[in-house]
C-alpha cells in the first residue's frame, strides 16, 4: 500500500537530556518551527510520543511527528510525517499501544475534512495507513481510538460539525485490523435544544461495551449569546456492542459551556471526567467566555458523586487524570497566573483530589531558562501546557505538552515541545516541590494541629511575593500574618481554600527582613522569613 507519509529532514535537538531520573526539558527542531507534544504511551524501556510540528517547505504546513525516548529521556527516534496536499495533523490525544506491540493513532485530514488511521511500529515506520472520508460523513473530527481483544479498532468522532452531512452526531466507528470499516454507531443529542456537540474520550469495557464523553451546546449562538442561557452540558453514556445506550449521564443546563471531558475508569466502578468550564461574561461592549478547570466523578451507579470547579476564572482547563492506589486522583492541565500586573503566565499544573473530591494541592510547572524570560519584563507572555500524562510502574509521572513564548520578540519565540518527568510526589526538584503525590514527604504535624505546607517565592522579592499553601483540612479560619522585625503587623491574608496562593503586594514595602506566621486560632502552623530588596 502506498503511504501518504514522507519522512522529511533530520531534526536536531536544541537541548539534550541528561541521564537524570527526573527532568523538565524542551525540544525544538533545527528550523526553529513550532513543535508540540500531544500524546504519550509508555513501556518499561521506552516512551512513545506523538504531536504536531510545522514543516516550512515548500509552503508552511502542519505535520505529524513521532518520538521515542528511552527511560532516561534521550531521544532514540524522531520522524516527521508530511503531505502538503492533505496537510495531515496528529493533534489529538489519540495514541494507543496495540495488542501486538505496535502503535495506532487517528487524526483529522484538514483539507477534505476526513480522518486517517495509521498503525506504525516502535521505530515510527508505517505499517498501515487508511484514509476515511465520504463513506463516514461529509465532515469529521476524530478525538480518540481504542482496540478490543479481537484487534478491532473503535474511533470516536463528531460528524457534520458545521451542520452538513449527517448533521452533528457523536459517532463510534468500528474498524477491523486491516483498516476496513465494520460498523458505525451514530448518537444524536439527548437534549432537543442542543445541536452542536464535541466528542472527547472513549473507553472500552471487557464486554465490548464502550463509554463515551461528549459536550452538547445550545440553543444560543456560539459567540454572541443574547443572555446567559447557553445550555452547555456534559454527556457521558455507555453503549453495548449493538450501539444501544445502556445508561447515560446528562449534566444540568446551567447557563455555561462545559468542554467534553477526558475519562478515567476507577477501581471502585466510578468514572472521573476532567475538562473545562466556560462562563459567559457580559459587558457593555462585548460578550466573551472565561474558562476554568473542571473535574467530577460518577459513582458505580452512574450518579454524580462529586464535582469541582476551580474558583479562579482564567484561561484554564484540566486534561488527563490518573488514579492512585488510595483512590485519590491526579489531574494535569494549565491555569493562567499573573506574576505581576504586567506579566501573564500560563502555568502547567498537576492537582491532587481525594477519593471524595477534596482538592489537596496543586503543583505549578514552568520551564523558564535562557530561552525564556523570567517574568519581570512588561508584556512578557509565556504559556505552559500539559496535554497528556501517564504514571509509570514506579509511580513516577510523565507529562507532555508545550511551552509558548509568543509575546516577546526574540529568535526563540514560538512553540517548544515539552516533556516533564517527576517523582511520585510530582516533584522535579524536591527543594522546590509543592507535593501533590501519593503521600506527603513532609514530617507529620504535631498532634491536634492541622498540618500545612508553604512555599514562598520569589525570596528575596521586589514587587510581589507569592505564598503557595496546602492544608489537609481546617476547622476554623486560617490567617497568614506578616510582621516587621519589631513585631509590628504589616498585613493579614486569609486562607480561602484548602489549597491555593496568596499574593502580597510589596511595591510600597521598604527593603528589609519580614516574618510570616500561619495561624489557626491560637495555633501556629508555619512560620518563616521573606526578604524585600529594592
VOMI-836840 format. One line per field, with one value per residue (C-alpha): residue number from 1; x, y, z. Coordinates in Angstrom, 3 decimals, decimal comma. Layout:
// VOMI-836840
seq: [NUM|...]
px: [X|...]
py: [Y|...]
pz: [Z|...]
This chain:
// VOMI-836840
seq: [1|2|3|4|5|6|7|8|9|10|11|12|13|14|15|16|17|18|19|20|21|22|23|24|25|26|27|28|29|30|31|32|33|34|35|36|37|38|39|40|41|42|43|44|45|46|47|48|49|50|51|52|53|54|55|56|57|58|59|60|61|62|63|64|65|66|67|68|69|70|71|72|73|74|75|76|77|78|79|80|81|82|83|84|85|86|87|88|89|90|91|92|93|94|95|96|97|98|99|100|101|102|103|104|105|106|107|108|109|110|111|112|113|114|115|116|117|118|119|120|121|122|123|124|125|126|127|128|129|130|131|132|133|134|135|136|137|138|139|140|141|142|143|144|145|146|147|148|149|150|151|152|153|154|155|156|157|158|159|160|161|162|163|164|165|166|167|168|169|170|171|172|173|174|175|176|177|178|179|180|181|182|183|184|185|186|187|188|189|190|191|192|193|194|195|196|197|198|199|200|201|202|203|204|205|206|207|208|209|210|211|212|213|214|215|216|217|218|219|220|221|222|223|224|225|226|227|228|229|230|231|232|233|234|235|236|237|238|239|240|241|242|243|244|245|246|247|248|249|250|251|252|253|254|255|256|257|258|259|260|261|262|263|264|265|266|267|268|269|270|271|272|273|274|275|276|277|278|279|280|281|282|283|284|285|286|287|288|289|290|291|292|293|294|295|296|297|298|299|300|301|302|303|304|305|306|307|308|309|310|311|312|313|314|315|316|317|318|319|320|321|322|323|324|325|326|327|328|329|330|331|332|333|334|335|336|337|338|339|340|341|342|343|344|345|346|347|348|349|350|351|352|353|354|355|356|357|358|359|360|361|362|363|364|365|366|367|368|369|370|371|372|373|374|375|376|377|378|379|380|381|382|383|384|385|386|387|388|389|390|391|392|393|394|395|396|397|398|399|400|401|402|403|404|405|406|407|408|409|410|411|412|413|414|415|416|417|418|419|420|421|422|423|424|425|426|427|428|429|430|431|432|433|434|435|436|437|438|439|440|441|442|443|444|445|446|447|448|449|450|451|452|453|454|455|456|457|458|459|460|461|462|463|464|465|466|467|468|469|470|471|472|473|474|475|476|477|478|479|480|481|482|483|484|485|486|487|488|489|490|491|492|493|494|495|496|497|498|499|500|501|502|503|504|505|506|507|508|509|510|511|512|513|514|515|516|517|518|519|520|521|522|523|524|525|526|527|528|529|530|531|532|533|534]
px: [0,000|1,347|1,596|0,880|3,652|7,049|9,782|11,452|14,671|16,732|15,640|18,313|17,670|18,348|18,608|19,980|18,523|20,978|20,717|18,978|15,918|13,623|13,741|11,931|13,169|12,359|12,784|12,954|13,621|16,712|14,472|13,055|9,485|6,571|6,668|4,127|3,835|0,226|0,096|2,282|2,342|4,969|6,558|9,209|12,010|10,699|8,260|6,437|5,204|3,276|2,476|2,490|5,144|5,331|7,209|8,436|8,882|7,694|4,958|4,488|2,078|1,296|2,751|2,590|5,677|6,736|9,386|10,761|12,572|14,465|13,868|16,493|14,771|17,171|15,695|16,249|13,932|12,380|10,372|8,184|5,289|4,094|1,936|1,318|-1,768|-3,535|-1,952|-2,009|-2,221|-1,671|-3,108|-5,417|-4,709|-5,385|-2,232|-2,548|-0,402|-1,880|-2,303|0,720|3,133|2,748|1,148|-2,022|-3,244|-6,064|-6,062|-8,005|-7,276|-7,635|-8,022|-11,024|-12,493|-11,875|-9,710|-6,925|-5,882|-2,186|-0,520|3,244|5,927|8,093|10,570|7,891|7,730|4,236|2,639|-0,879|-2,412|-6,090|-7,983|-11,721|-13,949|-17,278|-18,063|-18,234|-19,617|-19,038|-17,303|-15,452|-13,449|-11,852|-10,668|-9,873|-9,092|-9,245|-8,721|-10,664|-9,399|-10,211|-7,970|-10,833|-10,393|-13,051|-12,748|-14,655|-15,749|-18,092|-19,956|-21,201|-19,534|-20,931|-24,393|-23,548|-23,550|-25,080|-25,711|-23,930|-23,829|-21,453|-20,215|-18,237|-16,743|-15,616|-12,670|-11,049|-7,323|-6,894|-8,411|-11,831|-14,916|-17,039|-19,763|-20,766|-22,885|-24,362|-25,788|-27,993|-28,252|-30,375|-31,358|-33,616|-32,348|-28,699|-27,359|-23,653|-21,501|-17,868|-16,733|-13,739|-12,969|-13,742|-13,128|-13,752|-15,078|-14,222|-17,723|-17,157|-19,400|-17,939|-18,191|-18,195|-17,866|-19,218|-20,466|-23,606|-24,237|-27,280|-29,582|-27,761|-25,279|-21,753|-20,073|-22,728|-25,489|-28,310|-28,195|-26,743|-28,989|-26,380|-27,123|-23,598|-23,979|-21,679|-22,991|-21,496|-23,035|-22,382|-23,453|-23,440|-21,936|-25,040|-24,871|-27,836|-27,372|-27,302|-27,174|-26,382|-25,480|-26,539|-25,455|-27,930|-28,159|-26,710|-26,042|-22,436|-20,426|-18,519|-15,919|-16,077|-14,080|-11,384|-12,356|-10,636|-12,287|-11,642|-11,206|-14,486|-16,503|-16,727|-15,768|-13,712|-14,204|-11,968|-12,190|-13,006|-15,941|-16,665|-18,646|-20,336|-19,171|-21,422|-20,185|-21,349|-19,269|-18,777|-19,722|-16,881|-16,028|-13,801|-12,590|-11,756|-10,723|-13,482|-13,491|-16,096|-16,854|-19,743|-20,165|-20,756|-24,482|-23,586|-24,741|-22,745|-20,609|-18,686|-17,804|-15,128|-14,531|-11,561|-12,922|-10,260|-11,618|-8,968|-7,770|-7,621|-8,510|-7,906|-6,757|-5,794|-6,150|-4,799|-5,979|-3,577|-3,515|-5,519|-8,303|-7,166|-6,867|-4,068|-5,043|-2,881|-3,692|-2,968|-4,084|-3,450|-1,467|-0,416|3,196|2,705|0,116|2,089|3,196|0,900|1,952|0,036|1,325|1,132|-0,287|-0,903|-3,690|-4,495|-8,028|-9,074|-11,383|-14,196|-13,306|-11,446|-8,708|-5,475|-2,891|-1,519|1,995|2,868|5,403|7,436|10,329|11,885|15,500|17,826|15,268|12,506|12,258|11,988|8,670|9,934|9,509|6,365|4,356|6,012|3,648|4,817|2,357|2,919|0,556|0,225|-1,782|-1,282|0,006|0,944|2,011|4,996|5,288|7,426|4,588|6,624|4,786|5,471|3,670|3,894|2,790|4,255|5,743|4,926|6,723|4,663|4,547|8,246|10,067|13,106|14,768|13,337|9,717|7,168|6,275|8,574|7,741|7,976|8,338|8,432|9,325|8,616|8,841|5,677|5,102|5,016|8,485|11,256|13,445|12,462|13,500|11,084|8,258|4,721|3,786|0,619|1,507|0,845|1,967|3,412|7,197|6,758|7,005|3,635|2,042|2,011|-0,807|-4,017|-2,611|-3,509|-0,515|0,231|2,640|4,029|6,158|7,296|8,641|10,415|12,528|14,220|11,457|10,924|7,336|5,316|5,587|3,524|2,635|1,525|-0,172|-1,943|-3,746|-5,453|-8,443|-9,398|-11,818|-11,593|-10,225|-6,547|-4,596|-1,198|0,157|3,185|5,175|8,321|11,405|9,900|6,778|4,548|1,842|2,082|-0,868|-3,139|-4,042|-6,840|-6,697|-9,811|-9,439|-7,678|-5,023|-4,137|-1,965|-1,849|-0,226|1,476|1,964|5,354|5,795|5,436|7,206|10,721|13,806|14,281|13,564|9,942|8,357|5,275|3,213|0,316|-2,264|-5,332|-6,926|-4,055|-2,125|0,973|1,031|4,051|6,434|9,364|11,031|10,828|13,495|12,415|15,154|14,563]
py: [0,000|3,388|5,606|9,294|9,825|11,048|11,341|14,720|16,097|15,153|17,159|18,203|18,862|22,268|20,607|17,205|15,489|14,374|10,948|12,066|10,402|13,442|16,273|19,221|19,668|21,322|20,138|22,227|21,484|22,933|25,081|26,879|25,851|25,132|21,659|20,318|17,050|15,824|12,135|9,627|5,838|4,150|0,723|-0,485|0,592|3,462|6,334|6,916|10,445|11,927|15,528|18,187|20,372|22,903|21,957|25,197|23,976|24,126|26,072|26,077|23,373|21,223|17,727|14,873|13,538|10,576|10,478|7,568|8,418|5,905|5,640|8,315|10,764|10,718|10,702|7,426|8,020|11,184|11,110|13,706|12,766|15,281|15,579|19,078|18,006|16,601|18,647|15,807|16,615|14,479|16,901|14,604|12,782|9,583|7,443|3,847|0,720|-2,119|-5,737|-6,872|-4,252|-1,620|1,841|3,311|6,859|8,746|12,341|14,741|15,409|19,171|19,548|17,259|17,001|13,266|11,364|8,813|5,742|4,902|1,847|2,102|0,139|1,281|2,796|5,008|3,029|2,976|-0,484|0,553|3,813|4,269|7,442|7,736|10,434|10,312|6,732|8,041|11,586|14,882|16,431|14,523|15,400|12,424|12,550|9,030|5,439|2,174|-1,508|-4,558|-8,065|-9,178|-6,448|-4,268|-0,508|1,878|5,515|8,346|11,185|14,095|14,107|17,158|19,697|22,570|21,167|19,283|15,591|13,563|16,717|16,918|13,414|11,684|8,599|5,485|3,827|0,187|-0,757|-4,193|-4,969|-4,423|-0,971|-1,885|-0,219|-2,871|-0,827|2,698|3,829|7,342|9,035|12,130|14,679|13,669|17,330|18,640|22,187|21,203|20,594|21,316|18,733|17,901|14,368|13,876|10,448|6,782|3,855|0,170|-2,304|-6,042|-6,948|-4,819|-2,074|1,408|4,619|7,994|11,537|14,453|18,013|19,435|23,155|25,317|26,992|30,339|31,314|30,161|33,538|36,215|34,816|37,222|36,221|33,586|30,786|28,668|25,045|23,652|20,125|17,210|13,983|10,627|7,321|3,589|1,690|-2,057|-3,849|-3,059|0,674|0,653|3,075|1,222|4,322|7,987|10,970|14,428|17,360|20,177|23,095|25,817|28,611|27,579|25,701|22,623|21,136|17,423|15,752|13,087|9,878|7,740|4,482|3,969|0,747|1,240|1,226|5,005|7,363|10,536|13,183|16,229|19,199|22,893|25,070|28,300|31,191|33,800|37,278|40,156|43,749|46,968|46,353|42,627|39,119|36,699|33,409|32,927|29,448|27,465|23,955|21,373|17,800|15,410|11,776|9,426|6,603|2,958|3,744|6,420|9,231|12,371|11,662|14,950|17,888|20,594|23,811|25,999|29,254|31,144|32,190|32,422|30,555|27,198|23,559|20,047|17,357|13,753|12,206|9,079|7,185|6,487|3,380|5,043|6,123|9,743|11,413|13,350|15,512|17,671|20,820|24,527|27,771|31,485|33,324|36,951|37,143|40,905|43,281|43,490|39,906|36,948|33,328|30,208|27,589|23,866|22,174|18,889|18,921|16,160|15,297|12,917|9,998|12,262|15,160|17,418|19,495|18,519|20,675|21,945|21,895|24,576|23,822|26,263|25,966|29,418|29,108|31,068|30,527|32,310|35,424|35,484|37,305|40,738|42,428|44,282|42,399|39,033|36,187|32,603|29,728|26,275|23,393|19,752|17,789|14,177|12,290|8,700|7,001|4,651|1,370|3,118|5,667|8,470|10,692|11,780|14,777|16,067|19,360|22,608|25,903|29,033|32,368|34,447|37,991|38,725|39,298|37,039|34,425|31,725|32,927|30,265|26,711|24,237|20,588|19,806|16,671|16,576|13,515|13,800|11,515|10,081|13,355|15,377|16,781|17,516|19,181|18,262|21,585|23,494|20,983|21,504|17,874|16,546|12,886|9,587|10,746|13,984|13,887|16,433|15,357|14,686|17,648|17,899|16,060|18,075|20,667|20,922|20,331|22,993|23,243|26,623|27,631|31,281|32,782|34,794|35,206|37,705|39,651|43,122|43,894|40,790|37,682|34,541|32,207|28,829|26,720|23,436|22,174|18,764|20,268|23,233|23,677|27,465|30,472|30,315|33,547|34,463|37,294|39,321|41,461|43,584|42,865|44,875|42,696|45,360|43,770|44,709|42,773|39,756|37,440|34,863|31,306|30,964|27,308|24,110|24,927|27,947|31,042|34,335|37,371|40,058|43,367|44,666|47,604|50,056|47,878|49,089|46,930|44,597|41,249|40,368|37,476|35,459|33,224|30,931|30,913|28,760|30,305|30,375|27,519|28,439|26,145|27,527|30,460|31,866|34,960|36,976|39,418|42,518|44,047|47,208]
pz: [0,000|-0,933|2,130|2,124|4,625|3,555|6,133|5,844|7,221|10,193|13,171|15,660|19,324|20,772|24,174|25,069|28,100|30,747|32,311|35,481|36,996|36,787|34,309|32,781|29,223|25,896|22,320|19,178|15,529|13,910|11,706|14,762|13,935|16,240|17,790|20,304|22,247|22,390|23,383|25,210|25,602|27,782|28,206|30,646|28,319|26,194|25,929|22,634|21,948|19,040|18,268|15,610|14,056|11,235|8,083|6,432|2,843|0,140|1,913|5,699|6,797|9,809|10,003|12,469|14,170|16,269|19,002|21,006|24,239|26,333|30,064|30,777|28,441|25,488|22,002|20,128|17,142|15,712|12,491|10,791|8,511|5,955|2,870|1,557|-0,394|2,640|5,425|7,937|11,631|14,732|17,265|19,166|22,399|20,485|20,587|21,861|22,088|20,027|21,121|19,086|20,410|17,713|17,953|16,467|16,065|14,365|13,180|11,037|7,411|7,312|3,557|2,953|6,492|6,554|9,008|8,867|10,832|10,989|12,502|12,973|14,754|17,662|15,194|13,660|10,403|8,888|8,733|7,711|6,545|5,695|4,895|5,540|4,108|2,350|3,422|7,002|6,665|4,879|7,876|10,552|13,653|15,421|19,013|20,284|19,327|21,297|20,436|21,633|22,351|18,774|17,293|16,104|16,452|17,747|16,669|18,360|16,092|15,577|12,263|10,428|12,689|10,621|10,138|6,940|6,175|8,969|10,963|14,290|15,710|18,050|16,218|17,155|14,066|14,245|12,010|11,664|11,915|8,138|8,250|6,845|8,258|10,031|11,703|12,680|15,619|15,500|18,583|18,239|21,015|24,043|24,502|21,687|22,292|21,909|18,441|18,238|20,040|20,677|21,419|23,644|25,071|24,517|26,891|26,099|28,656|28,739|27,471|24,313|25,625|25,307|27,321|25,550|26,834|24,841|25,169|23,615|23,153|22,562|21,976|21,833|19,120|19,852|20,379|20,884|23,062|23,869|27,554|29,900|28,655|26,830|27,596|27,645|29,020|29,717|28,183|29,221|28,184|27,884|24,766|24,097|21,102|19,017|19,777|22,184|25,088|28,422|30,677|30,303|32,455|31,296|33,431|34,186|31,762|33,977|31,517|30,991|28,414|29,550|27,236|26,566|29,324|29,397|31,184|33,825|34,919|38,645|40,621|42,506|39,278|39,012|36,214|36,655|33,961|33,598|31,265|31,178|32,178|30,301|31,715|29,571|30,526|29,504|29,398|27,766|24,659|24,247|25,268|25,927|27,578|30,585|31,361|34,469|35,451|35,827|37,191|38,561|39,262|38,641|41,168|40,211|39,882|37,295|39,571|40,236|43,332|43,399|41,218|41,441|39,542|40,299|41,739|39,787|36,399|33,707|30,660|32,425|31,933|33,245|30,835|31,563|35,055|36,746|39,833|42,697|44,870|47,656|45,267|45,036|41,644|39,963|37,014|34,761|32,787|32,902|34,539|33,927|36,615|36,846|38,043|38,345|36,834|33,583|33,114|32,432|32,721|31,825|34,243|33,649|36,733|38,491|41,080|43,548|44,658|47,388|46,623|47,895|45,596|48,050|46,435|48,233|46,489|43,200|41,788|39,217|36,491|34,415|32,021|32,301|31,198|28,943|26,200|28,100|30,202|33,984|34,150|35,158|31,778|30,798|28,206|28,653|27,849|28,275|28,196|29,701|28,862|29,873|27,315|28,448|31,480|32,351|35,572|35,358|37,347|39,998|40,462|38,889|36,388|32,822|31,345|27,769|26,285|25,016|26,089|24,083|24,122|21,730|23,061|23,357|20,048|20,037|17,819|20,070|20,198|19,342|20,351|22,071|22,687|26,392|28,496|32,302|34,383|38,118|41,116|42,688|44,555|41,335|42,086|39,635|42,266|45,796|47,300|45,056|45,041|46,240|46,999|45,393|45,019|46,784|50,205|51,507|52,059|54,864|58,529|60,189|62,007|65,764|67,478|67,434|64,989|61,322|59,035|56,426|53,519|52,465|49,500|49,280|46,052|44,891|48,016|48,048|46,327|44,972|43,930|44,794|46,975|46,385|49,252|47,845|50,502|51,147|54,264|54,607|56,446|58,550|61,425|61,742|59,895|58,929|58,521|57,140|59,305|58,166|60,623|60,515|62,701|65,594|65,641|64,057|61,943|58,255|56,812|57,189|54,321|54,884|53,506|51,340|50,249|51,263|48,682|46,631|46,537|48,386|46,750|48,867|47,074|48,276|45,895|48,795|51,376|52,353|51,949|54,900|56,509|57,288|59,172|58,222|60,510|59,623|62,429|63,021|66,075|68,575|66,893|64,896|61,859|59,982|60,028|58,087|56,675|53,464|52,289|50,363|48,198|46,162]
